[in-house]
Amino acid sequence: MGQVKLKPRLSNLQIINMSVGFFGIQFGFALQNGNASRILQTFGADVEHLSLFWLAAPITGMIVQPIIGHYSDKTWNRLGRRRPYFLVGAILTALALILMPNSALMASLLPPIIIGAGMLMIMDASINVAMEPFRALVADKLPDEQRSFGFSVQTFLIGAGAIAGSWLPYILSEYFGLGKVAPAGQVPANVIYSFYFGAAILLGTILYTIFTTKEYSPEEMADYYEHTQEVEESNGLKDILKDFSKMPPTMRQLGLVQFFSWFALFSMWVFTTPAIAQHIYKVAPGDTSSIKFADAGNWVGVLFGIYNGVSAIYALILPAIAKATSKKVAHAISLTAGGIGLLSIYFISDPHYLIYSMIGIGLAWGSILAMPYAILSGSIPAKKMGVYMGIFNFFITMPQIVNGFFGGLIVKHLYHDQAIYAIVLAGIFMVLGAISVMYIQTKKES
């Protein structure tokens, strides 16, 4: 058996190049997060049903990511190991971005609400196809001492892409004169053209990463990891279930943290627009065509851009905070800030003060996108990096599925259609996530 070589350190530009595609993915993801509820309400969805429509996203993610992770671990062709999945995911996501806001044009086939929900499902499945291999690519290419920085660069680009995607509808309406209101049942022009831009930017940035980033060949990987060149018989789902049963203890403990964090995030994405429209702009339930509803929807996009901007900046200093304290402490502090930010929304009456709430949420989001992966990556076998990153997605999708089934019922029957209380519950769950972080045992501590 030959001696295992150390991976070469990559330049900052090389690390940025391999993650530029994440900018485009998050541009599209931000458009989805900021506008999907608004679009679905325009097509006739009630507030209490929004979480059910959003179920398409985590369910497809839960199914797709482990499968993509498993097969990307075993894929080697002319494009590489992870890059084929980037390309296919980008093309499908771009098509869904173009079609979703135009669902009313296909009303002769099915009701627009069904087509819109279907496009949401296709979009999220495609984003998952592209996103999961990006996580694994960082682990493939970077030596251990550069991984925290690599994940932080990803988080910075995630934030930058999300700012652009979140703010675009507001910019197109307020500065370029595209209409922000439309007849009942139709999506405003500023939202439609934002989705077109999103499709182009997502596809372009993914292609940039594909053309500027070279993956290691199987022979090179064999030099960096023991047994990498061993040919294993692939049993598909059976292998995934076997890996799931043998997941590292750190991953299991992170599961509880992820449950609280992602339950809170799902509530925020689904219910922020109706919550702010009702609670702060005083929009009547069911009103989706007034200027006040349009202003609330556009302002939510701006706010989502702000928290993503905060997360992008925070991602750059998060490794230093983790080094000065620990990864667990840094994550706990960040989640606490997010919980306070969510809870504060209830007490605000001027929409401009919501910017301060977004600062806390941005700290939590920046940490959620980086710290769990940094905590986890040292506990995962190198040759199983892709599949375990995919399996880890279960702990992201499951709380969203639980919320999707019960969140709308809680809003309707317990909160009497007052979506603001879903945001309050999200704040409480974020704080519970911060508490549970401190009970994780990392590999070193074990």
VEXKOL-789792 format. One line per field, with one value per residue (C-alpha): residue in three letters; x, y, z. Coordinates in nm, 4 decimals. Last residue first. Example, Ala and Ser with C-alpha at 12.3 -4.5 7.8 and 13.67 -1.06 7.14 Angstrom:
% residues 2
code c(SER|ALA)
c1 c(1.3670|1.2300)
c2 c(-0.1060|-0.4500)
c3 c(0.7140|0.7800)
This chain:
% residues 446
code c(SER|GLU|LYS|LYS|THR|GLN|ILE|TYR|MET|VAL|SER|ILE|ALA|GLY|LEU|VAL|MET|PHE|ILE|GLY|ALA|LEU|VAL|ILE|ALA|TYR|ILE|ALA|GLN|ASP|HIS|TYR|LEU|HIS|LYS|VAL|ILE|LEU|GLY|GLY|PHE|PHE|GLY|ASN|VAL|ILE|GLN|PRO|MET|THR|ILE|PHE|PHE|ASN|PHE|ILE|GLY|MET|TYR|VAL|GLY|MET|LYS|LYS|ALA|PRO|ILE|SER|GLY|SER|LEU|ILE|ALA|TYR|PRO|MET|ALA|LEU|ILE|SER|GLY|TRP|ALA|LEU|GLY|ILE|GLY|ILE|MET|SER|TYR|ILE|LEU|TYR|HIS|PRO|ASP|SER|ILE|PHE|TYR|ILE|SER|LEU|LEU|GLY|ILE|GLY|GLY|ALA|THR|LEU|SER|ILE|ALA|HIS|ALA|VAL|LYS|LYS|SER|THR|ALA|LYS|ALA|ILE|ALA|PRO|LEU|ILE|LEU|ALA|TYR|ILE|ALA|SER|VAL|GLY|ASN|TYR|ILE|GLY|PHE|LEU|VAL|GLY|VAL|TRP|ASN|GLY|ALA|ASP|ALA|PHE|LYS|ILE|SER|SER|THR|ASP|GLY|PRO|ALA|VAL|LYS|TYR|ILE|HIS|GLN|ALA|ILE|ALA|PRO|THR|THR|PHE|VAL|TRP|MET|SER|PHE|LEU|ALA|PHE|TRP|SER|PHE|PHE|GLN|VAL|LEU|GLY|LEU|GLN|ARG|MET|THR|PRO|PRO|MET|LYS|SER|PHE|ASP|LYS|LEU|ILE|ASP|LYS|LEU|GLY|ASN|SER|GLU|GLU|VAL|GLU|GLN|THR|HIS|GLU|TYR|TYR|ASP|ALA|MET|GLU|GLU|PRO|SER|TYR|GLU|LYS|THR|THR|PHE|ILE|THR|TYR|LEU|ILE|THR|GLY|LEU|LEU|ILE|ALA|ALA|GLY|PHE|TYR|PHE|SER|TYR|ILE|VAL|ASN|ALA|PRO|VAL|GLN|GLY|ALA|PRO|ALA|VAL|LYS|GLY|LEU|GLY|PHE|TYR|GLU|SER|LEU|ILE|TYR|PRO|LEU|TRP|SER|GLY|ALA|ILE|ALA|GLY|ALA|GLY|ILE|LEU|PHE|THR|GLN|VAL|SER|PHE|GLY|PHE|SER|ARG|GLN|GLU|ASP|PRO|LEU|LYS|ASP|ALA|VAL|LEU|ALA|ARG|PHE|PRO|GLU|MET|ALA|VAL|ASN|ILE|SER|ALA|ASP|MET|ILE|MET|LEU|MET|GLY|ALA|GLY|ILE|ILE|ILE|PRO|PRO|LEU|LEU|SER|ALA|MET|LEU|ALA|SER|ASN|PRO|MET|LEU|ILE|LEU|ALA|LEU|ALA|THR|LEU|ILE|ALA|GLY|VAL|LEU|PHE|TYR|PRO|ARG|ARG|ARG|GLY|LEU|ARG|ASN|TRP|THR|LYS|ASP|SER|TYR|HIS|GLY|ILE|ILE|PRO|GLN|VAL|ILE|MET|GLY|THR|ILE|PRO|ALA|ALA|LEU|TRP|PHE|LEU|SER|LEU|HIS|GLU|VAL|ASP|ALA|GLY|PHE|THR|GLN|LEU|ILE|ARG|SER|ALA|ASN|GLY|ASN|GLN|LEU|ALA|PHE|GLY|PHE|GLN|ILE|GLY|PHE|PHE|GLY|VAL|SER|MET|ASN|ILE|ILE|GLN|LEU|ASN|SER|LEU|ARG|PRO|LYS|LEU|LYS|VAL|GLN|GLY|MET)
c1 c(-1.5246|-1.4227|-1.2113|-1.4908|-1.7414|-1.9900|-2.3008|-2.4802|-2.3999|-2.5856|-2.9125|-2.9361|-2.8963|-3.1602|-3.4023|-3.3406|-3.4304|-3.7433|-3.8658|-3.8093|-4.0009|-4.2908|-4.3046|-4.2992|-4.5925|-4.7643|-4.7424|-4.9526|-5.2781|-5.5196|-5.6967|-5.3654|-5.4702|-5.7031|-5.5682|-5.2030|-5.1727|-5.3287|-5.0859|-4.7838|-4.8910|-4.8085|-4.5472|-4.3895|-4.3303|-4.1967|-3.9693|-3.8399|-3.7619|-3.5879|-3.2859|-3.2094|-3.2588|-2.9994|-2.7352|-2.7980|-2.6806|-2.3652|-2.3208|-2.3559|-2.1056|-1.8404|-1.8424|-1.4873|-1.3594|-1.5122|-1.7168|-1.6375|-1.4191|-1.6919|-1.9585|-1.8538|-1.7650|-2.0916|-2.2938|-2.0998|-2.1447|-2.5004|-2.6526|-2.3881|-2.4731|-2.8445|-2.8170|-2.6242|-2.8694|-3.1672|-3.0134|-2.9571|-3.3016|-3.4730|-3.2912|-3.4206|-3.7712|-3.7504|-3.8412|-4.1756|-4.2958|-4.5171|-4.2594|-4.3306|-4.4075|-4.0969|-3.8787|-3.9328|-3.7609|-3.4561|-3.4244|-3.4246|-3.1648|-2.9335|-2.9672|-2.8799|-2.5593|-2.4471|-2.5061|-2.3146|-2.0105|-2.0210|-2.0294|-1.7531|-1.5329|-1.4296|-1.1484|-1.1315|-1.5096|-1.5095|-1.2261|-1.4110|-1.7270|-1.5566|-1.6114|-1.9478|-2.0715|-2.0384|-2.2452|-2.4916|-2.5567|-2.6242|-2.8615|-3.0478|-3.0691|-3.1843|-3.4655|-3.5651|-3.5697|-3.7850|-4.0156|-4.0434|-4.1628|-4.4289|-4.5487|-4.5613|-4.7585|-5.0016|-5.0441|-5.0937|-5.3868|-5.4060|-5.3525|-5.6250|-5.7302|-5.6754|-5.7040|-5.3793|-5.2863|-4.9333|-4.7737|-4.9588|-5.1430|-4.8815|-4.5971|-4.7474|-4.8638|-4.5105|-4.3255|-4.5320|-4.3581|-3.9949|-4.0064|-4.1919|-3.9396|-3.6508|-3.7874|-3.8389|-3.4897|-3.3189|-3.5092|-3.4602|-3.0993|-3.0030|-3.1719|-2.9898|-2.6522|-2.6518|-2.7021|-2.4265|-2.1835|-2.2620|-2.1335|-2.3864|-2.3842|-2.7586|-2.7632|-2.4660|-2.6554|-2.9676|-2.7632|-2.5970|-2.9340|-3.0691|-2.7987|-2.6301|-2.2972|-2.0174|-1.7048|-1.3962|-1.1016|-0.9438|-1.0168|-0.8623|-0.6550|-0.7133|-0.4927|-0.3095|-0.6287|-0.7944|-0.5246|-0.5938|-0.9712|-0.9147|-0.9208|-1.1727|-1.0815|-1.2651|-1.2825|-1.5186|-1.7695|-1.7619|-1.8410|-2.1150|-2.2835|-2.2569|-2.4234|-2.7116|-2.8028|-2.7703|-2.9972|-3.2683|-3.2612|-3.3012|-3.6171|-3.7440|-3.6951|-3.8859|-4.1944|-4.1721|-4.1532|-4.4339|-4.6875|-4.8280|-5.1888|-5.4889|-5.6369|-5.5121|-5.1507|-4.9504|-4.5747|-4.5490|-4.1996|-4.0850|-3.7101|-3.6259|-3.9180|-4.0549|-3.7334|-3.5474|-3.8170|-3.8319|-3.4463|-3.3908|-3.4238|-3.2265|-2.9384|-2.9227|-2.9506|-2.6580|-2.4391|-2.5430|-2.4779|-2.1485|-2.0460|-2.1690|-1.9636|-1.6602|-1.7293|-1.7449|-1.4044|-1.2576|-1.3702|-1.2286|-0.8833|-0.7061|-0.8594|-0.7188|-0.9578|-1.0701|-1.3034|-1.4484|-1.5260|-1.6712|-1.8967|-2.0786|-2.1142|-2.2405|-2.5444|-2.6448|-2.6966|-2.9370|-3.0938|-3.1665|-3.3314|-3.5569|-3.6432|-3.7353|-3.9322|-4.1358|-4.1996|-4.2973|-4.5514|-4.6906|-4.7346|-4.8994|-5.1423|-5.2208|-5.2629|-5.5458|-5.4492|-5.4088|-5.5992|-5.4411|-5.1001|-5.0704|-5.1566|-4.8348|-4.6258|-4.4594|-4.3435|-4.2309|-3.9101|-3.7792|-3.8667|-3.6623|-3.3631|-3.3851|-3.3789|-3.0718|-2.8843|-2.9521|-2.8214|-2.5041|-2.4203|-2.4829|-2.2311|-1.9823|-1.9572|-1.7287|-1.5687|-1.6957|-1.5257|-1.6676|-1.6325|-1.9465|-1.9273|-1.9420|-2.1861|-2.4105|-2.4428|-2.4708|-2.7368|-2.9334|-2.8884|-2.9973|-3.2978|-3.5334|-3.5028|-3.4843|-3.8026|-3.9833|-3.8282|-3.9508|-4.2883|-4.3937|-4.4175|-4.7673|-4.8697|-4.7135|-4.9225|-5.2529|-5.3286|-5.2667|-5.5168|-5.3865|-5.5639|-5.3123|-5.2020|-5.1533|-4.9225|-4.7238|-4.6859|-4.5897|-4.3295|-4.1914|-3.9183|-3.8120|-3.8233|-3.6429|-3.3880|-3.3347|-3.2734|-3.0048|-2.8885|-2.8126|-2.6461|-2.4097|-2.3498|-2.2097|-1.9288|-1.8201|-1.5369|-1.4123|-1.3884|-1.1649|-0.9459|-0.9209|-0.8209|-0.5390|-0.5574|-0.3470|-0.2228|-0.3763|-0.1392|-0.0215|-0.1138|0.1831|0.1490|0.0000)
c2 c(1.1617|1.5239|1.5018|1.3328|1.5988|1.5517|1.7644|1.8735|2.2440|2.2561|2.1655|2.5072|2.6947|2.4759|2.5587|2.9276|2.8681|2.6815|2.9787|3.2149|2.9851|2.9785|3.3602|3.3422|3.0993|3.3494|3.6160|3.3963|3.4998|3.2552|3.1714|3.0971|2.7551|2.6391|2.8032|2.8645|2.5249|2.3497|2.5316|2.4270|2.0625|1.8941|2.1425|2.1738|1.7983|1.8067|2.1021|1.9204|1.6168|1.8113|1.9440|1.6353|1.4236|1.6472|1.4738|1.1722|1.3749|1.4943|1.1313|1.0126|1.2623|1.2226|0.8413|0.7999|1.0522|0.8822|1.1442|1.2801|1.5753|1.6943|1.7176|2.0214|2.2149|2.1046|2.2110|2.5406|2.6639|2.7198|2.7280|2.9836|3.2342|3.1761|3.2438|3.5675|3.6724|3.6138|3.8472|4.1174|4.0572|4.1701|4.5031|4.5475|4.4876|4.8451|4.9672|4.7846|5.0097|4.8104|4.5826|4.3671|4.0431|4.0786|4.0688|3.6946|3.6229|3.8370|3.6925|3.3395|3.4338|3.5810|3.2590|3.0584|3.2587|3.2212|2.8446|2.8124|2.9983|2.7914|2.4640|2.5614|2.6592|2.9833|3.1806|2.9413|2.9470|3.3270|3.3365|3.0904|3.3076|3.6245|3.5649|3.3973|3.7054|3.9149|3.6701|3.6126|3.9868|4.0037|3.7072|3.8809|4.1951|4.0128|3.8523|4.2000|4.3319|4.0398|4.0947|4.4573|4.3467|4.1216|4.3885|4.6492|4.4109|4.3369|4.7093|4.7760|4.5340|4.2097|3.9370|4.0128|3.6799|3.7929|4.1730|4.3675|4.5537|4.6397|4.5280|4.2168|4.1117|4.1781|4.0953|3.7563|3.6822|3.7423|3.5834|3.2612|3.0167|3.1284|3.1969|2.8776|2.6773|2.8517|2.7658|2.3979|2.4136|2.5266|2.3036|1.9910|2.0798|2.0972|1.7623|1.6039|1.7372|1.4629|1.1961|1.3435|1.3491|0.9817|0.8896|0.7333|0.3537|0.2988|0.5639|0.4014|0.0725|0.2481|0.4179|0.0900|-0.0872|0.2010|0.1565|-0.1819|-0.0657|-0.3208|-0.1463|-0.0968|-0.0068|0.3084|0.5133|0.2482|0.5033|0.8627|1.1271|0.9102|0.7250|1.0605|1.1279|0.7942|0.8508|1.1898|1.5096|1.7699|2.0704|2.3945|2.6825|2.5425|2.3754|2.6702|2.9163|2.6871|2.6955|3.0750|3.1106|2.8696|3.0396|3.3887|3.3108|3.1430|3.4205|3.6876|3.5130|3.4774|3.8498|3.9133|3.7357|3.9055|4.2587|4.1771|4.0997|3.7426|3.6985|3.5584|3.8972|4.1637|4.2713|4.4765|4.5431|4.6692|4.7224|5.0818|5.0283|5.1727|5.0791|4.7754|4.6172|4.6976|4.5420|4.2238|4.2039|4.2398|3.8739|3.7361|3.9819|3.9351|3.5555|3.5444|3.7431|3.5319|3.2029|3.3482|3.4222|3.0799|2.9081|3.1096|2.9971|2.6333|2.6716|2.8548|2.5761|2.3248|2.4803|2.2962|1.9644|1.9749|2.0978|1.9322|1.6507|1.8257|2.1351|1.9175|1.7370|2.0581|2.1452|1.7896|1.8636|2.1863|2.0884|1.7965|1.9823|2.2831|2.0450|1.8941|2.2432|2.3688|2.0557|2.0807|2.4540|2.3899|2.1346|2.3803|2.6382|2.3825|2.2828|2.6469|2.7326|2.4752|2.2072|2.1840|2.4906|2.6858|2.6702|3.0507|3.0790|2.8903|3.1765|3.2548|2.8892|2.8372|3.0412|2.9392|2.5752|2.5831|2.7365|2.4691|2.1899|2.3318|2.4000|2.0542|1.8824|2.0934|2.0699|1.6938|1.6432|1.8552|1.6227|1.3442|1.4748|1.6100|1.3300|1.0660|0.9450|0.8926|0.6771|0.9462|1.1340|0.8268|0.8241|1.2021|1.2189|0.9453|1.1058|1.4453|1.3395|1.1776|1.4248|1.7156|1.6046|1.5907|1.9172|2.1183|1.9619|2.0357|2.4037|2.3360|2.1991|2.4987|2.7345|2.5667|2.7701|3.0946|3.0057|2.9271|3.0999|3.1546|3.4829|3.2981|3.0545|3.3428|3.5189|3.1946|3.1270|3.4839|3.5257|3.1640|3.0886|3.4076|3.3332|2.9782|3.1153|3.3560|3.0826|2.8491|3.1301|3.2220|2.8498|2.8288|3.0587|2.7865|2.6144|2.9498|3.0953|2.8121|2.8458|3.2228|3.1745|2.9476|2.5744|2.3790|2.0500|1.7335|1.5381|1.2056|0.8643|0.6262|0.3347|0.0000)
c3 c(2.1808|2.2143|1.8978|1.7029|1.8093|2.0930|2.0504|2.3698|2.3255|1.9955|2.1735|2.3390|2.0116|1.8476|2.1290|2.0519|1.6860|1.7927|1.9953|1.7033|1.4659|1.7128|1.6907|1.3091|1.3119|1.5424|1.2716|1.0391|1.2051|1.0352|1.3638|1.5457|1.6768|1.3991|1.0829|1.1737|1.3445|1.0440|0.8128|1.0174|1.0558|0.7263|0.6060|0.9489|0.9643|0.6083|0.6901|0.9984|0.7780|0.4987|0.6869|0.8952|0.5857|0.4140|0.6239|0.4023|0.1037|0.2787|0.3821|0.0208|-0.1137|0.1566|0.1553|0.0181|0.2729|0.5785|0.7696|1.1175|1.0122|0.7743|1.0459|1.2488|0.9305|0.7701|1.0759|1.0859|0.7291|0.6075|0.9557|1.0629|0.7936|0.8507|1.2252|1.1773|0.9045|1.1336|1.3903|1.1284|0.9782|1.2976|1.2687|0.9125|1.0473|1.1771|0.8278|0.8437|1.1304|1.3705|1.5359|1.8432|1.6582|1.4417|1.7562|1.7971|1.4652|1.5469|1.8974|1.7539|1.4944|1.7575|1.9585|1.6466|1.6014|1.9622|1.9464|1.6172|1.7509|2.0706|1.8768|1.6343|1.9269|2.0976|1.9291|1.6310|1.5856|1.5954|1.3397|1.1140|1.1429|1.0201|0.6460|0.6961|0.8815|0.5678|0.3617|0.6466|0.6785|0.3059|0.3302|0.6109|0.3975|0.0840|0.2806|0.3968|0.0394|-0.0745|0.2229|0.1086|-0.2365|-0.0870|0.1567|-0.1207|-0.3435|-0.0591|0.0036|-0.3695|-0.3673|-0.5686|-0.3070|-0.0498|0.1024|0.4611|0.4882|0.4615|0.7795|0.6515|0.9808|1.1027|0.7874|0.5147|0.7555|0.8436|0.4860|0.3492|0.6432|0.6402|0.4079|0.4313|0.8069|0.8915|0.6868|0.8651|1.2104|1.1287|0.9753|1.2944|1.5392|1.3302|1.2428|1.6090|1.6696|1.3743|1.4873|1.7488|1.4829|1.2659|1.5570|1.6225|1.2723|1.0308|1.0213|0.9676|0.6932|0.5189|0.5054|0.3781|0.1037|0.0065|-0.0188|-0.2289|-0.4938|-0.4694|-0.6115|-0.6122|-0.4910|-0.7018|-0.4813|-0.6140|-0.3033|-0.0748|0.1171|0.0226|-0.1423|-0.3975|-0.4870|-0.5542|-0.8151|-0.9871|-0.9779|-1.1464|-0.9420|-1.0557|-1.2676|-1.2005|-1.4487|-1.7151|-1.4803|-1.2396|-1.5202|-1.6555|-1.3148|-1.3149|-1.6544|-1.5857|-1.2594|-1.4080|-1.7031|-1.4943|-1.2342|-1.4991|-1.6231|-1.2646|-1.2056|-1.5310|-1.3916|-1.0514|-1.1952|-1.4404|-1.1674|-1.1465|-1.2624|-1.0749|-0.9924|-1.2335|-1.1847|-0.9379|-0.9254|-1.2847|-1.4247|-1.3770|-1.3766|-1.0335|-0.8079|-0.9934|-1.1215|-0.7995|-0.5784|-0.7906|-0.7906|-0.4176|-0.3197|-0.6137|-0.5729|-0.1970|-0.2335|-0.4724|-0.2342|0.0633|-0.1144|-0.2356|0.1241|0.2385|-0.0307|0.0750|0.4332|0.3231|0.1582|0.4590|0.6901|0.4412|0.4071|0.6933|0.5906|0.2379|-0.0292|-0.3523|-0.2528|0.0549|-0.1488|-0.4264|-0.1751|-0.0881|-0.4577|-0.5242|-0.3015|-0.4764|-0.8407|-0.7918|-0.4982|-0.7184|-0.9651|-0.6983|-0.5773|-0.9224|-1.0109|-0.6886|-0.7296|-1.0938|-0.9728|-0.7181|-0.9933|-1.2237|-0.9482|-0.8590|-1.2284|-1.2689|-1.5234|-1.9007|-2.0169|-1.7311|-1.9025|-1.9339|-1.5622|-1.4786|-1.6156|-1.2799|-1.2628|-1.6256|-1.6493|-1.3077|-1.3828|-1.7057|-1.5238|-1.2537|-1.5143|-1.6908|-1.3663|-1.2209|-1.5353|-1.5356|-1.1662|-1.1757|-1.4547|-1.2521|-0.9491|-1.0742|-1.3901|-1.7214|-1.9184|-1.6851|-1.3268|-1.1214|-0.8061|-0.5363|-0.7611|-0.7472|-0.3692|-0.3332|-0.6072|-0.4321|-0.0900|-0.2318|-0.4413|-0.1930|0.0938|-0.1485|-0.3275|0.0044|0.1228|-0.1801|-0.2500|0.1072|0.0071|-0.1264|0.2133|0.3918|0.1806|0.2655|0.5797|0.3917|0.1182|-0.2326|-0.5228|-0.8045|-0.6479|-0.3171|-0.5009|-0.6501|-0.3134|-0.1398|-0.4114|-0.4094|-0.1482|-0.1162|-0.4894|-0.5897|-0.3186|-0.4528|-0.8027|-0.6839|-0.4470|-0.7353|-0.9264|-0.6435|-0.5781|-0.9291|-0.8153|-0.5695|-0.7599|-0.8862|-0.5334|-0.4121|-0.7218|-0.6681|-0.3035|-0.4142|-0.3489|-0.1012|-0.2429|-0.0998|0.1208|-0.0162|0.1237|0.1251|-0.1080|0.0000)
